[in-house]
Amino acid sequence: MCEANAYLIKEGSEILIMESVDIVEPEGSDTWRIVDIFGDQKYIKGRIKGMNLVDHKIIFEVLPD
């Protein structure tokens, strides 16, 4: 399996926002569409802070105002 879990950095902690992410696509300059293996999708406003594919993690952070 090649899916990863998506996390959002909030108050210094990683908050799980979606498991088994299969697709990450940009939707404009600061929005991402993530889709899991079941077809469920979410839109994340921010940026990708990092990815660790060995640990199956995609980490997003909110952009400062």
Buried (B, 14 or more C-beta within 10 A) or exposed (E): EEBBBBBBBEEEEBEEBBBBBBEBEEEEEEEBBBBBEEEEEEEBEBBBBEBEEEEBBBBBBBEEE
